[in-house]
């Protein structure tokens, strides 16, 4: 009987190791992975929105439709124009600067509800300025 108890010890250790690994995966690694994915999505959205603002500013400097240029860029990048807000400031006179600001609501594209943690993470903002030609 004593030999039988000695044989059970390694299997008990393996069972506890499996439980510890499962707990580690569930409570540490999965939230960490979700955070990495979310921040990747937010950084990509920031780059797209900044580029869309540049496209809008370029269109404004050429006396073209700013909203159309921004919406086309956002659509081509795979982002919804419904969650995009476009604001243009500056006089539309030759030689004066025109600023285009684009805001995109990111609340539906993340796993973790960051807006509950920090309200600034509910959207990304990009702006660009060009001289009116």
Buried (B, 14 or more C-beta within 10 A) or exposed (E): EEEEEEEEEEEEEEEEEEEEEEEEEEEEEEEEEEBEEBBEBBEBBBEBBBBBBBBBBBBBBEEEEBBEBBBBBBEEBEBEBEBBEBBBEBEEEEEEBBBBBBBBBBEEBBEBEBBEEEEEBBBBBBBBBBEBE
